[in-house]
Amino acid sequence: MQASTIADPRRPPRRTEWFANGVVKYHRRIGTTLNALVSARFAIEAVNEFAPSMEQIMEVPELKEERKDPMMLLVSSKR
């Protein structure tokens, strides 16, 4: 499934300098992502939000904000 097939039309893709040059970000609601997996007959096994460790924050203080608003949603699923 391509990212664009479940993209939220109210949230168009954004090109940014995030971890690398020219990254295209697709912001979606969590339900959009999870429901797309369920519709494709995937069984969701786990859902986690990335949060940096305190050690990572000590090394890169800007990561502190990511503890409030995680930068990634990690979904483990299988068919």
N, C-alpha and C positions, 0 to 999 in steps of 0.2 A: 504494500500500500504506500503510495507516495504521500509525502507530507501535504501537498496541495489538495489532495482529495478530502482531507478532513479539516482544512483550514477554515477558520471562522471568517466569513466575508466582512464582518464588522471590525475585524482586526487584521488588516492587510500585512503581508510580510514586510519586515524592516531589514535593511542592510546596515550592519554595524561593525565596529572593530572590537569584537568580543572573543578573546582567546586567540584570534587570528584575524587577518585583514579580510574584509568582504564577506563576513558571515551573514547568512540570511536567517533571521529569527522569525518563527511562526508562533505567535502567542495564541493559545487556545484555552478554553475553559477545561477544567479537569474532566468534567462529565463528557465533553466532546471526545477527548482522547480515550477514556475508558469505554464509552459506549461504542466507539469505532472498533476497539479490540473485541468486545463482546459480539458485535454484529458480524465480525469476521471469524467467529467461532473460536476465539482464544479464551483460555481459562486464566483468569488473573490470579496469580499466586501471591504476590506481595506488592505493596505500594509504599514508597519511601520518598521523603523530600531531602535533597542534599543540604547539609549544613556543615560548614567548615568546623574543624576541631579548634579548641582553644590554642593549640600549638600553631595551627595554620594562621589563625588571626594574629598571633604574636609576630609571625613572619611577615604577614601582609595585612596590616590593620584595616584596609578598605573592605576586607571580607566580613567585618563585623556586621554590616547591614544584611548580609546573607543569612544570618541567624534568625532575623525577623521575617524576611521574605525570601525563601529559598530560591536559588537560581535554576534548579532542575527538579523535575519530578521523575523518579525512577520507578518503572513498572516492570515487574517480572511476570511473564505470561508464557503459556505454551499451548499448542494446538493438539 
